[in-house]
Amino acid sequence: MTDSIFRHFVLIAFVIYWSVVLIMIRKWWGGRHLTISLHASTNATTRKLFAVLVILETILYLLFLFKWFIPYYGMPYVFGVLVILTLGGHFVAGIIPETRGLSKTIHRWASYWSVALFVPELIIIGMTPSISPIVRTIALVFSVVLIWAWYMFLFKYNRREDILNQALYISSLPVVLILSAYVR
């Protein structure tokens, strides 16, 4: 189980996602104030590219989580449910572009619920004794950072959309998952 090929899917998904996102942003740069989703919705090509990317990434994360991570670390049932909800939100946000009207509303709500669920997932990882203490500490630190970011967002202290802020918070859970796969 330790040497399962599925263990590496988290790193593959992360590298593919950020490689394509960086290429997409570089080619269709709209400014730092635009989110990744707004960059992805600039034209039909980027919308299709982003949808395919998110579908591939979601499949890789599901395989990693359910074929290696959850069984290997003996994660609780609730973690699996949270993961499905998170990836479901990510999937919806990936295939429904942030354009106008109902599409924008659905996209935003799916994105928000997806990232909001990172907090309990990171806390569960941080409290799981079979995971490395270093990884658990990083997970708990990221959960505090995400709680602070949500507080700032919800109480309108920071409503500015900034691609660097977004990159930091959407990378928090994947970074912890990558560390959990390789740090003992």
C-alpha positions in Angstrom: 0.0 0.0 0.0 2.9 2.4 0.7 4.3 2.1 -2.7 1.0 2.3 -4.5 1.0 4.3 -7.8 -2.0 6.2 -6.5 0.2 7.8 -3.8 1.8 9.9 -6.6 -1.4 11.1 -8.2 -1.6 14.0 -5.8 1.7 15.4 -7.0 0.8 14.8 -10.6 -2.6 16.6 -10.2 -0.9 19.5 -8.5 1.8 19.9 -11.1 -0.7 19.6 -14.0 -3.1 22.0 -12.5 -0.6 24.8 -11.8 1.3 24.3 -15.0 -1.8 24.8 -17.1 -3.1 27.6 -14.9 0.2 29.4 -15.2 0.4 29.0 -19.0 -3.2 30.1 -19.3 -2.7 33.2 -17.1 0.5 34.1 -18.9 -1.1 33.8 -22.3 -4.4 35.5 -21.4 -3.2 37.8 -18.6 -6.0 40.0 -17.4 -4.3 41.5 -14.3 -3.5 40.4 -10.8 -7.0 41.5 -9.7 -8.6 38.7 -11.7 -9.1 35.3 -10.1 -8.0 32.1 -11.8 -11.6 31.5 -12.8 -11.9 35.0 -14.3 -8.8 34.3 -16.3 -10.2 31.0 -17.4 -13.5 32.5 -18.5 -11.9 35.1 -20.9 -12.7 33.1 -24.0 -14.1 29.8 -25.3 -10.6 28.2 -25.5 -9.7 29.0 -21.9 -13.1 27.8 -20.6 -12.7 24.5 -22.4 -9.1 24.1 -21.3 -10.0 24.9 -17.7 -12.9 22.4 -17.7 -10.8 19.6 -19.1 -8.1 20.5 -16.5 -10.4 20.4 -13.6 -12.0 17.1 -14.7 -8.6 15.5 -15.0 -7.4 17.0 -11.7 -10.6 15.9 -9.9 -10.2 12.3 -11.1 -6.5 12.2 -10.0 -7.4 13.6 -6.5 -10.3 11.1 -6.1 -8.0 8.2 -6.9 -5.3 9.5 -4.6 -7.6 10.1 -1.7 -9.8 7.0 -1.9 -7.2 4.5 -3.2 -4.3 5.6 -1.0 -4.6 8.5 1.5 -7.8 7.5 3.3 -7.1 3.8 3.6 -3.4 4.3 4.4 -4.0 6.8 7.2 -7.3 5.3 8.4 -9.1 8.6 7.9 -12.6 8.9 9.4 -15.7 8.5 7.3 -16.6 12.2 7.6 -13.3 13.1 5.9 -14.3 11.1 2.9 -17.7 12.9 2.8 -16.0 16.3 3.1 -13.6 15.3 0.3 -16.5 14.4 -2.0 -18.2 17.6 -1.3 -15.0 19.6 -1.8 -14.2 17.9 -5.1 -17.8 18.2 -6.2 -17.7 22.0 -5.7 -14.4 22.2 -7.5 -15.7 20.1 -10.4 -18.8 22.3 -10.7 -16.7 25.5 -10.5 -14.4 24.1 -13.2 -17.1 23.2 -15.7 -19.4 26.2 -15.1 -17.4 29.4 -16.0 -17.5 32.6 -14.0 -19.1 34.6 -16.7 -22.5 36.3 -16.0 -25.8 35.7 -14.4 -26.7 32.3 -13.1 -23.4 30.8 -14.3 -21.4 33.3 -12.2 -23.6 32.7 -9.2 -23.3 28.9 -9.4 -19.6 29.1 -10.1 -18.9 31.4 -7.1 -21.0 29.3 -4.6 -19.3 26.1 -5.8 -15.9 27.7 -5.4 -16.7 29.1 -2.0 -18.1 25.8 -0.6 -15.2 23.9 -2.0 -12.6 26.1 -0.3 -14.6 26.5 2.9 -14.5 22.8 3.4 -10.7 22.9 3.4 -10.8 24.1 7.0 -12.5 21.0 8.5 -10.4 18.7 6.2 -7.2 20.4 7.4 -8.2 20.2 11.0 -9.0 16.4 10.6 -5.6 15.9 9.0 -4.0 17.9 11.8 -5.7 15.7 14.4 -4.9 12.3 12.8 -2.1 10.7 14.8 -1.0 8.4 12.0 0.1 11.4 9.9 3.6 12.9 10.4 3.7 15.5 13.2 5.3 18.0 10.8 2.5 17.6 8.3 -0.1 17.8 11.0 1.3 21.0 12.3 1.4 22.5 8.8 -2.3 21.4 8.3 -3.3 23.1 11.5 -1.4 26.3 10.7 -3.1 26.4 7.2 -6.5 25.9 8.8 -5.9 28.9 11.1 -4.8 31.0 8.0 -7.9 29.9 6.1 -10.2 30.8 9.0 -8.5 34.2 9.2 -8.9 34.6 5.4 -12.6 33.7 5.6 -13.1 36.1 8.5 -11.5 38.9 6.5 -13.7 38.0 3.4 -17.0 37.6 5.2 -16.7 40.8 7.2 -15.6 42.7 4.2 -12.1 43.6 5.4 -10.7 42.1 2.3 -13.1 41.7 -0.7 -10.4 42.5 -3.2 -9.9 39.6 -5.5 -6.2 38.9 -5.9 -4.8 36.0 -7.8 -1.8 35.6 -5.3 -4.1 35.4 -2.3 -6.3 32.9 -4.2 -3.2 30.8 -5.2 -2.1 30.6 -1.6 -5.4 29.4 -0.1 -6.4 27.0 -2.9 -2.9 25.4 -2.6 -3.2 24.8 1.2 -4.9 21.5 1.2 -3.0 20.1 -1.9 0.3 21.0 -0.3 -0.6 19.2 2.9 -1.7 16.2 0.9 1.5 16.2 -1.1 3.5 16.4 2.2 1.5 13.6 3.7 2.4 11.4 0.7 6.1 12.0 1.0 6.9 13.0 4.6 7.0 10.4 7.3 
